[in-house]
Amino acid sequence: MTETVVKASHVWKVFGARYREALDAIQREGIGKPEVLKRFACVVGVQDASFEVLRSEIFCIMGLSGSGKSTLVRHVNRLIEPTSGNIEVLGRDISQLGDAQLREVRANQIGMVFQHMALMPHRSVRDNVAYPLEIRGVPKSKRWAVSDHTLELVDLVGYEDRLPKELSGGMQQRVGIARALASDPQVLLMDEPFSALDPLIRMQIQDQFKKLAVKLQKTTLFITHDLDEAIRIGHRIAIMKDGLIVQVGTPEEIVMHPADDYVREFVKGISKLKLFKAHSIMRPLESYQGDGGNGVALSAAPRADENATLDELIDHALGSGRPVVITSAGRDVGVVSKTQLLRSIQGDKES
């Protein structure tokens, strides 16, 4: 059974002096954000948010500016106190921890990477990465050894003695990631860490971070306003609007089955060629009768693995002119026809 590492249960955050009255009116009367602001001079940041993040999962929380995504993630390490609801991290209710316990959790179990790294300009790269360990009183030789190892993980060997100003923006971002990893936290909170980077550098660091997170088995909450980024690195995605979580699902589920028009608008420009997998669009082998009900012999049809992308399936189909038989563990399990390929590229457009 997969372990739940972070669990949010019915989290509300209402900002303002009359937050208790405002929350009571929201729950009793069902009033919206504009009415809350007008009647109580309060701002609703998060509305009844619930989700679970599994061990080693990259869980992306995505939304436009003002959607509540950054407010929500700051509840996880209690930089923000919830108005109502609770957050559990590694089985502990974060709101019930005393000051000393909370400091211990932040220092040892939760690492955070912000959009702006706030690297100390007068300290070397090595010292910046080692700083969390210095605060904990770790001897200099040990923290430098940890720092050097972590910098190796993010491909910054040779830059240990440089100052931050001598590095590019992408390299500074990697220093920030290394600093968060230095204390070996079980949970990483990433708040739009790559949004200020140039597109090409951003894609390179996204790929590097995903490989690193998988290698180190870090449970990650990743905040972004960019759906392409969420799809590129996330195992699952939560989409937020006006403080509400509108939909949670895998990238395929979000793109194939948007929950409403808001999500549908987000996903309409997403390329499906490398996102959709064969197992999500195939028909069971026993029910296949060919396009238009005309049976087609499959013995000479090309084979593709169940995790093959649409792009790969199209290559198979064009090369043979036949349907593509989908296999799992060497066994034929389904079929994808040319019609299905075309419909999959169209997405949820009405037939």
Backbone hydrogen bonds, N-H to C=O, Kabsch-Sander energy under -0.5 kcal/mol:
donor,donor_aa,acceptor,acceptor_aa,energy
5,V,3,E,-0.6
5,V,53,V,-2.7
6,V,53,V,-1.6
7,K,88,E,-2.5
8,A,51,F,-2.9
9,S,86,N,-2.7
10,H,8,A,-0.5
11,V,49,A,-2.6
12,W,84,S,-2.7
13,K,46,V,-2.2
15,F,43,V,-3.3
19,Y,16,G,-1.2
22,A,18,R,-2.4
23,L,19,Y,-2.6
24,D,20,R,-2.2
25,A,21,E,-2.3
26,I,22,A,-2.4
27,Q,23,L,-2.3
28,R,24,D,-2.3
29,E,25,A,-2.8
30,G,25,A,-0.6
30,G,26,I,-1.5
31,I,25,A,-0.7
36,V,32,G,-2.2
37,L,33,K,-2.3
38,K,34,P,-2.2
39,R,35,E,-2.8
40,F,36,V,-2.3
41,A,37,L,-1.3
42,C,36,V,-1.0
43,V,15,F,-2.4
45,G,13,K,-2.9
45,G,43,V,-0.7
46,V,13,K,-1.5
47,Q,243,G,-3.2
48,D,46,V,-0.6
49,A,11,V,-2.5
51,F,8,A,-1.6
53,V,6,V,-2.9
55,R,3,E,-2.6
57,E,54,L,-2.1
59,F,57,E,-0.8
59,F,220,T,-3.3
60,C,58,I,-0.7
60,C,236,R,-2.6
61,I,222,F,-2.5
62,M,60,C,-0.6
62,M,238,A,-3.2
63,G,224,T,-1.3
67,S,64,L,-2.0
72,L,68,G,-2.3
73,V,69,K,-2.1
74,R,70,S,-1.6
75,H,72,L,-1.5
76,V,73,V,-1.2
77,N,73,V,-0.6
78,R,75,H,-0.9
79,L,74,R,-2.1
80,I,74,R,-1.5
83,T,12,W,-2.4
84,S,12,W,-1.5
86,N,9,S,-1.7
88,E,7,K,-2.9
89,V,92,R,-2.6
90,L,5,V,-3.4
92,R,89,V,-1.5
94,I,87,I,-2.5
94,I,92,R,-0.7
96,Q,93,D,-1.7
97,L,94,I,-1.0
102,L,98,G,-2.8
103,R,99,D,-2.3
104,E,100,A,-1.9
105,V,101,Q,-2.3
106,R,102,L,-2.6
107,A,103,R,-2.2
108,N,104,E,-2.2
109,Q,105,V,-2.4
110,I,105,V,-1.6
111,G,187,V,-3.0
113,V,189,L,-3.1
117,M,115,Q,-0.6
123,R,120,M,-1.5
125,V,162,R,-2.2
126,R,160,E,-2.8
128,N,124,S,-2.5
129,V,125,V,-2.3
130,A,126,R,-2.1
131,Y,127,D,-0.9
131,Y,128,N,-0.6
133,L,130,A,-0.8
134,E,130,A,-2.0
135,I,131,Y,-2.2
136,R,132,P,-1.0
137,G,134,E,-1.5
138,V,133,L,-2.4
143,R,139,P,-2.5
144,W,140,K,-2.4
145,A,141,S,-1.6
146,V,142,K,-2.4
147,S,143,R,-2.5
148,D,144,W,-2.6
149,H,145,A,-2.0
150,T,146,V,-2.5
151,L,147,S,-2.5
152,E,148,D,-1.6
153,L,149,H,-1.4
154,V,150,T,-1.2
155,D,152,E,-1.4
156,L,151,L,-2.7
159,Y,156,L,-1.8
162,R,159,Y,-1.4
166,E,163,L,-2.0
167,L,164,P,-2.0
172,Q,168,S,-2.4
173,Q,169,G,-2.0
174,R,170,G,-1.6
175,V,171,M,-1.8
176,G,172,Q,-2.0
177,I,173,Q,-1.9
178,A,174,R,-2.6
179,R,175,V,-2.5
180,A,176,G,-1.8
181,L,177,I,-1.9
182,A,178,A,-1.4
183,S,179,R,-0.5
184,D,181,L,-2.3
186,Q,109,Q,-0.7
187,V,109,Q,-2.4
188,L,219,T,-2.9
189,L,111,G,-3.1
190,M,188,L,-0.5
190,M,221,L,-3.1
191,D,113,V,-3.0
191,D,189,L,-0.6
192,E,190,M,-0.9
192,E,223,I,-1.8
195,S,192,E,-0.9
197,L,194,F,-1.6
202,R,198,D,-3.0
203,M,199,P,-2.2
204,Q,200,L,-1.9
205,I,201,I,-2.4
206,Q,202,R,-2.4
207,D,203,M,-2.3
208,Q,204,Q,-2.2
209,F,205,I,-3.1
210,K,206,Q,-2.4
211,K,207,D,-2.1
212,L,208,Q,-2.2
213,A,209,F,-3.1
214,V,210,K,-2.2
215,K,211,K,-2.5
216,L,212,L,-2.6
217,Q,213,A,-0.8
218,K,213,A,-2.0
219,T,186,Q,-1.8
220,T,57,E,-2.9
220,T,218,K,-0.5
221,L,188,L,-2.8
222,F,59,F,-2.3
222,F,220,T,-0.6
223,I,190,M,-3.9
223,I,221,L,-0.5
224,T,61,I,-2.0
227,L,225,H,-0.6
230,A,226,D,-2.1
231,I,227,L,-2.8
232,R,228,D,-2.0
233,I,229,E,-1.9
234,G,230,A,-2.5
235,H,58,I,-2.6
236,R,58,I,-1.4
237,I,249,G,-3.2
238,A,60,C,-3.2
239,I,247,Q,-2.8
240,M,62,M,-3.1
240,M,238,A,-0.5
241,K,244,L,-2.4
243,G,67,S,-2.3
244,L,241,K,-2.3
246,V,239,I,-3.0
246,V,244,L,-0.8
247,Q,239,I,-1.1
249,G,237,I,-2.1
254,I,250,T,-2.6
255,V,251,P,-2.2
256,M,252,E,-3.1
257,H,253,E,-2.4
264,R,260,D,-2.6
265,E,261,D,-2.2
266,F,262,Y,-1.3
267,V,263,V,-2.1
268,K,264,R,-1.1
269,G,266,F,-0.6
270,I,267,V,-1.8
275,L,272,K,-0.5
276,F,272,K,-2.0
278,A,308,A,-2.1
279,H,306,E,-2.4
280,S,277,K,-1.4
281,I,277,K,-0.5
281,I,278,A,-1.3
282,M,278,A,-1.7
283,R,335,V,-2.8
285,L,333,V,-1.5
287,S,284,P,-1.0
288,Y,284,P,-0.7
288,Y,285,L,-0.9
293,G,290,G,-1.7
294,N,291,D,-1.1
295,G,293,G,-0.7
301,A,298,L,-1.1
304,A,325,V,-2.2
306,E,327,T,-1.7
308,A,305,D,-2.1
310,L,276,F,-1.1
311,D,273,L,-2.7
313,L,309,T,-2.4
314,I,310,L,-2.7
315,D,311,D,-1.5
316,H,312,E,-1.9
317,A,313,L,-2.7
318,L,314,I,-2.7
319,G,315,D,-1.8
320,S,316,H,-1.2
321,G,317,A,-2.8
324,V,336,V,-2.8
325,V,302,P,-2.7
325,V,323,P,-0.5
326,I,334,G,-2.8
327,T,304,A,-2.6
328,S,331,R,-2.6
331,R,328,S,-1.6
333,V,326,I,-3.2
334,G,326,I,-1.5
335,V,283,R,-2.2
336,V,324,V,-2.5
341,L,337,S,-2.0
342,L,338,K,-2.4
343,R,339,T,-2.5
344,S,340,Q,-2.4
345,I,341,L,-1.9
346,Q,342,L,-1.8
347,G,343,R,-1.0
349,K,346,Q,-0.6
